[in-house]
Amino acid sequence: MDGYAVAAALRANKALEGVPIIAVTSYAMMGDREKILAAGATDYIEKPIDPDRFVEQLRKHVQW
């Protein structure tokens, strides 16, 4: 099961409706962002990760 299928399966589960899905990938090709968002991901982060920006991106979706 790839990330697209996982995102779609999670979105199909009503019990997980409000849970954000953040795709983190090193395989960043043109159109991947749009494809994973269409599959149900909330956001998309490409590697290499900038630690400060990564935390900032996560905070947009998860409150702690």
N, C-alpha and C positions, 0 to 999 in steps of 0.2 A: 504494500500500500504506500503510495507516495504522499507527499504533503498536500497535494490538491485533493486527493481522495480522503485524507484525514480531515481536512478542513470541511469538506462537504458532509462527511459523516457526523462530525461534531455539530454542525449547523442543523442537521436533520433531527437532532436530539433536543426536544423541547425543554428538557430539564437543564440543558446547558445554554439556553437562549441568551442569557446576559453575560456569558463568559467571553472575554476577549481572546481572540486567536492571533498571536503575533508570529508571523513567519520570519525565521532568521535563516539566511542562506548564503552560501558562498558561490552557489551556482546561479549567477545573475546574468541572464540573457535578456535581450530586448523582448518586451512583452510579458516577462515573468511576473512582474508586479501586478499588472492588470489581470493576469490569469489566476493568481492566487487570491486576489481580492474578490474576483468573480466567483471563486469556489467557496468563499465565506470567511476568509481571513479578515481581521480587523485592520491590520497594519502589516508592513513588509519592511524588514531591515536587512541590508546587505552587509556581508563581511568584506573586509576587515572592519571590526566594530570599534568605534571611538567610544571608550567607556563613559565619558560624560554625556555624550549625545544619546547613547544607548539607554542610560537611566532616565534621561529626559523623555525619550520616546515611550518608554514603559510607563512612566508616570501619567502620560496622557490617557492611559487605558486602565491602570490599576491604582487604586488608592491605598496607601500604607502610611 
